[in-house]
C-alpha cells in the first residue's frame, strides 16, 4: 500500500497545533507571506494569515512529532516596512523552522537566491503558483538544491484566468507537472482538501487524484476545521480526530484498489463542469 499523504495544517495557535499533531497532522504550517498577497488575491476566498516570527517561536515548543513548515514572502529586497529575503529567512531558520516554503517565484534566479538564503540549514519547498514558474520549469528543476515541490492551485488558477482552482486538475495541467516532478525523483503535492464528504468538488474525488498522480502531501483546507469560527478546543479536537480518522480510512481503501482511478479523472472533469455551470 502507498504511504498515506503528509497532511499540513495552517495555524499559529500553539493549542490548536498540539491538537492537530495529536490527531495525526504531519506538518504545522506557519504562513508569513503577506507582501502583495492581498492585492493579487483580491476577491478570492483564501487564507491570508500574516503570521510572524513570534508565532514560530510559540508553536515550536509544543510540537513533539510534527514538522514545522514556514512560508516566507516571495524573494524581495528590503523595503520601508520589512527587511530583505536574506534577513527574513535568517530569522525563520533561527526561530526553528524544519521547512521553508518559497511562494510566488517566477524564475530560476529567484529560486537560486532562495537556496542561497537558506544555505542548507533546513529543508525547502518550492510553491509553483505562477504561469511564469511553469514556463521556466525545466531551468528551475535543474537546480541541484531541490528538496520538495508543491503546486499552489489558488494563485496558479488565477494566473491562468481560471474561475475554479480544480480546473487545473481537469485540464491536465496538474498531471503534466506531476509527471515532470516524478521524473526528477522529487517529493511533491498540490492544493488543499476539505473533510471527506464535503467540498464543492467532493474531497473523495480530489484524494483519489492525489493517489493517481503520485502526490505525497496536501494542505488541510480552512473548511476542514475553521478555527476562525470554532473557538471551543474540545470541538476542535473532535473535528480533527473524526476528520482524520475518516480520511485515513478512505486513503487505506483507495491505496489498494487502483481500479478506483480508471474513471476518476472523468468524475473530476464532470464535477468541475458542474461547479462552473457547464454540465
Backbone torsions as a table, in degrees:
resi	resn	phi	psi	omega
1	UNK	NA	141.8	177.3
2	UNK	-63.9	152.0	175.9
3	UNK	-64.6	143.7	176.9
4	UNK	-63.6	154.3	-179.7
5	UNK	-62.9	144.1	168.7
6	UNK	-73.9	121.9	-176.4
7	UNK	-102.1	133.3	-178.4
8	UNK	-120.4	143.8	-179.4
9	UNK	-138.1	132.4	-177.7
10	UNK	-87.9	118.7	172.7
11	UNK	-161.9	149.4	172.6
12	UNK	-113.8	10.9	-178.8
13	UNK	-97.5	115.9	-177.2
14	UNK	-55.8	-38.6	-178.0
15	UNK	-68.4	-35.2	177.1
16	UNK	-72.9	-39.2	177.5
17	UNK	-59.4	-41.7	179.5
18	UNK	-65.5	-39.9	177.7
19	UNK	-64.4	-45.9	-179.3
20	UNK	-62.2	-43.5	178.3
21	UNK	-61.7	-45.5	-178.3
22	UNK	-62.1	-31.5	179.6
23	UNK	-78.5	-16.7	178.0
24	UNK	122.0	7.1	174.6
25	UNK	-67.1	135.5	-173.0
26	UNK	-89.3	-30.4	-179.0
27	UNK	-138.1	131.2	171.4
28	UNK	-93.1	134.9	-167.5
29	UNK	-114.9	112.1	172.7
30	UNK	-96.4	127.3	-172.8
31	UNK	-111.9	98.8	-179.5
32	UNK	-94.0	1.7	-177.8
33	UNK	-73.7	127.5	174.5
34	UNK	-147.5	-20.1	-175.6
35	UNK	-64.1	115.9	178.8
36	UNK	66.6	2.8	-175.4
37	UNK	-69.0	-44.0	-177.9
38	UNK	-64.7	-32.0	179.8
39	UNK	-69.3	-46.4	-175.7
40	UNK	-75.8	-23.7	179.6
41	UNK	-104.4	21.1	-178.3
42	UNK	-56.1	127.2	177.6
43	UNK	87.3	-6.3	179.8
44	UNK	-93.0	146.8	179.3
45	UNK	-86.2	73.9	-176.5
46	UNK	-122.4	161.1	177.8
47	UNK	-84.2	125.4	175.7
48	UNK	-125.5	94.3	-163.9
49	UNK	-86.5	-42.4	-177.0
50	UNK	53.4	52.9	173.4
51	UNK	-71.9	172.7	-173.2
52	UNK	-132.9	173.5	175.1
53	UNK	-60.1	-34.9	178.0
54	UNK	-61.8	-34.2	177.1
55	UNK	-65.3	-40.0	176.9
56	UNK	-60.5	-46.4	-178.2
57	UNK	-64.8	-31.8	-179.7
58	UNK	-76.0	-37.0	-176.3
59	UNK	-82.4	-35.1	-175.4
60	UNK	-49.6	-47.1	-174.8
61	UNK	-68.0	-21.9	-175.7
62	UNK	-84.3	-13.5	-175.6
63	UNK	-85.4	124.5	179.6
64	UNK	-106.6	-33.1	-177.7
65	UNK	-123.7	-39.9	-176.0
66	UNK	-70.0	147.6	173.7
67	UNK	-83.1	159.8	178.8
68	UNK	-110.2	114.6	179.1
69	UNK	-105.5	132.3	179.8
70	UNK	-124.2	126.1	172.9
71	UNK	-91.2	120.6	177.0
72	UNK	-87.3	-176.4	173.4
73	UNK	-80.1	162.1	172.5
74	UNK	-57.2	160.1	179.5
75	UNK	-55.4	130.6	-175.6
76	UNK	-156.0	156.1	170.8
77	UNK	-90.2	170.2	-179.0
78	UNK	-62.9	139.2	176.4
79	UNK	-120.2	-177.6	-178.6
80	UNK	-64.3	-25.0	-175.5
81	UNK	-116.8	5.0	-177.9
82	UNK	-157.7	158.0	177.4
83	UNK	-84.7	-176.2	-179.1
84	UNK	-75.7	170.7	175.0
85	UNK	-58.3	-38.7	179.9
86	UNK	-59.7	-45.2	179.7
87	UNK	-67.0	-42.6	-179.5
88	UNK	-61.6	-47.2	-176.6
89	UNK	-69.6	-35.6	173.6
90	UNK	-57.2	-43.3	179.5
91	UNK	-65.4	-40.2	179.8
92	UNK	-64.5	-43.6	178.6
93	UNK	-62.5	-46.4	-178.1
94	UNK	-63.5	-30.7	-178.7
95	UNK	-76.3	-15.1	172.5
96	UNK	115.7	20.1	179.1
97	UNK	-66.5	141.8	171.5
98	UNK	-89.5	-35.2	178.7
99	UNK	-131.4	144.8	169.4
100	UNK	-120.8	129.8	178.6
101	UNK	-102.2	128.7	175.5
102	UNK	-97.3	119.4	178.7
103	UNK	-98.1	164.8	164.5
104	UNK	48.1	40.1	173.5
105	UNK	-88.3	161.8	-179.1
106	UNK	-126.0	-28.0	-172.1
107	UNK	-127.2	162.2	175.4
108	UNK	-65.7	-30.1	179.5
109	UNK	-64.1	-40.2	176.8
110	UNK	-63.7	-43.4	-179.6
111	UNK	-65.2	-40.1	178.7
112	UNK	-63.4	-39.6	176.2
113	UNK	-63.7	-39.9	177.1
114	UNK	-58.6	-48.2	179.3
115	UNK	-61.6	-36.2	178.1
116	UNK	-66.8	-33.2	176.7
117	UNK	-68.1	-42.0	-176.2
118	UNK	-72.7	-40.7	177.5
119	UNK	56.1	36.6	174.7
120	UNK	70.0	12.5	-176.7
121	UNK	-79.8	-17.8	170.7
122	UNK	-153.7	175.4	-178.7
123	UNK	-80.6	160.5	-174.5
124	UNK	-125.2	155.8	174.2
125	UNK	-139.2	128.9	176.1
126	UNK	-95.4	131.1	179.8
127	UNK	-103.5	99.2	179.6
128	UNK	-77.3	109.9	-177.0
129	UNK	-146.5	16.6	174.2
130	UNK	-126.7	145.1	175.5
131	UNK	-57.4	-34.1	-179.6
132	UNK	-65.1	-36.6	178.5
133	UNK	-65.2	-31.5	177.8
134	UNK	-73.1	-38.7	176.6
135	UNK	-62.1	-33.7	-178.1
136	UNK	-99.7	20.3	-171.8
137	UNK	-58.1	-46.7	-175.5
138	UNK	-62.3	-40.9	179.6
139	UNK	-66.4	-38.0	179.7
140	UNK	-69.0	-42.7	-178.6
141	UNK	-71.0	-13.1	177.3
142	UNK	-80.7	-11.7	-179.9
143	UNK	-68.9	137.4	-172.0
144	UNK	-77.9	-14.7	-172.5
145	UNK	-88.4	4.9	-173.5
146	UNK	-60.0	134.5	172.2
147	UNK	-109.4	-74.1	-178.3
148	UNK	-130.1	157.4	179.7
149	UNK	-134.9	153.8	-176.4
150	UNK	-145.2	143.7	178.8
151	UNK	-101.6	118.4	179.1
152	UNK	-90.0	102.8	-171.6
153	UNK	-72.1	-31.2	-178.6
154	UNK	-60.5	-61.1	-176.1
155	UNK	-70.7	-35.3	-179.7
156	UNK	-66.2	-40.6	177.6
157	UNK	-65.3	-38.0	176.6
158	UNK	-63.1	-43.1	179.7
159	UNK	-62.7	-31.1	178.8
160	UNK	-90.8	5.0	177.6
161	UNK	73.9	25.3	179.0
162	UNK	-84.2	159.6	179.1
163	UNK	-99.9	-14.4	-174.8
164	UNK	-145.9	127.3	-169.1
165	UNK	-62.6	-28.8	-178.0
166	UNK	-80.6	2.0	168.8
167	UNK	-58.2	-30.7	-179.2
168	UNK	-70.2	-19.9	169.6
169	UNK	-77.6	-42.9	-175.4
170	UNK	-69.1	-32.8	-174.8
171	UNK	-92.0	2.9	175.3
172	UNK	91.2	-2.9	-179.0
173	UNK	-59.8	-49.1	-178.7
174	UNK	-63.2	-40.2	-179.4
175	UNK	-62.7	-42.1	179.6
176	UNK	-63.2	-41.2	179.8
177	UNK	-67.9	-42.8	179.4
178	UNK	-60.3	-38.4	178.2
179	UNK	-62.4	-42.5	177.9
180	UNK	-60.4	-46.0	-178.9
181	UNK	-64.2	-41.4	-178.7
182	UNK	-63.5	-41.2	179.6
183	UNK	-64.5	-26.1	176.5
184	UNK	-85.9	-4.6	-179.3
185	UNK	74.2	25.4	-176.3
186	UNK	-89.8	153.8	168.6
187	UNK	-85.2	130.2	-174.1
188	UNK	-145.5	162.6	176.1
189	UNK	-157.4	-177.9	179.8
190	UNK	-158.1	150.0	166.4
191	UNK	58.7	-169.1	178.4
192	UNK	-121.1	164.3	-178.8
193	UNK	-139.7	139.3	176.8
194	UNK	-86.5	-180.0	176.2
195	UNK	-67.3	149.6	176.7
196	UNK	-54.1	134.6	-179.5
197	UNK	89.3	2.4	-179.6
198	UNK	-132.3	175.1	178.0
199	UNK	105.2	147.2	178.1
200	UNK	-61.7	-32.3	167.4
201	UNK	-114.7	121.1	-169.6
202	UNK	-49.6	134.7	-179.8
203	UNK	-56.5	-33.4	179.2
204	UNK	-59.3	-41.1	-178.9
205	UNK	-66.8	-42.0	178.7
206	UNK	-65.2	-41.5	-179.4
207	UNK	-61.7	-40.6	177.3
208	UNK	-61.4	-37.2	178.5
209	UNK	-65.6	-36.5	175.7
210	UNK	-58.2	-43.7	-179.6
211	UNK	-71.0	-40.6	179.9
212	UNK	-62.0	-37.6	-174.4
213	UNK	-92.6	2.2	177.1
214	UNK	76.5	21.1	178.7
215	UNK	-67.6	149.9	179.9
216	UNK	-113.6	-8.7	-174.0
217	UNK	-157.1	156.5	179.7
218	UNK	-154.4	153.4	176.0
219	UNK	-92.7	130.5	171.3
220	UNK	-70.8	123.0	-173.3
221	UNK	-70.7	165.7	178.3
222	UNK	-55.3	-37.0	-177.4
223	UNK	-69.7	-17.7	178.3
224	UNK	-59.5	-44.1	172.7
225	UNK	-156.8	97.6	-173.9
226	UNK	-86.0	95.5	-177.9
227	UNK	-77.5	-0.1	171.5
228	UNK	-74.9	-24.5	-179.5
229	UNK	-118.5	-13.2	176.5
230	UNK	-109.2	116.6	-177.3
231	UNK	-105.7	-25.4	-176.6
232	UNK	-70.9	121.4	-175.0
233	UNK	-66.2	-32.8	177.7
234	UNK	-66.1	-37.9	176.7
235	UNK	-66.6	-42.3	177.8
236	UNK	-61.6	-43.4	180.0
237	UNK	-61.4	-42.5	-179.6
238	UNK	-67.0	-40.4	179.8
239	UNK	-63.8	-42.8	178.7
240	UNK	-66.4	-47.8	-176.7
241	UNK	-61.0	-47.5	-178.6
242	UNK	-69.3	-46.9	-177.4
243	UNK	-61.3	-42.2	-179.3
244	UNK	-74.5	-34.3	176.5
245	UNK	-61.4	-44.4	179.9
246	UNK	-67.0	-42.0	-178.8
247	UNK	-65.2	-44.5	-179.0
248	UNK	-65.9	-36.4	177.3
249	UNK	-64.6	-40.0	179.1
250	UNK	-67.2	-40.1	176.1
251	UNK	-58.3	-45.8	-179.2
252	UNK	-59.8	-36.1	179.9
253	UNK	-68.7	-48.4	-174.8
254	UNK	-76.0	-24.0	-178.7
255	UNK	-67.0	-24.0	-178.1
256	UNK	-110.1	8.2	177.9
257	UNK	-127.9	76.8	-174.3
258	UNK	-64.2	-18.6	179.3
259	UNK	-67.5	-14.9	174.0
260	UNK	-57.0	-31.1	-171.2
261	UNK	-80.4	-17.4	-173.5
262	UNK	-58.2	-43.2	-177.9
263	UNK	-107.4	2.7	-174.4
264	UNK	-68.3	-35.5	-179.7
265	UNK	-60.2	-38.7	178.0
266	UNK	-67.2	-35.0	176.5
267	UNK	-63.4	-39.0	176.7
268	UNK	-61.1	-47.8	-179.5
269	UNK	-62.6	-42.8	179.5
270	UNK	-64.4	-40.6	-180.0
271	UNK	-65.2	-42.4	177.6
272	UNK	-61.8	-44.4	179.0
273	UNK	-62.8	-35.9	177.2
274	UNK	-65.0	-46.6	179.6
275	UNK	-60.1	-37.3	-177.6
276	UNK	-87.8	1.6	178.1
277	UNK	74.7	23.6	-178.5
278	UNK	-95.7	-11.2	-175.2
279	UNK	-69.1	NA	NA
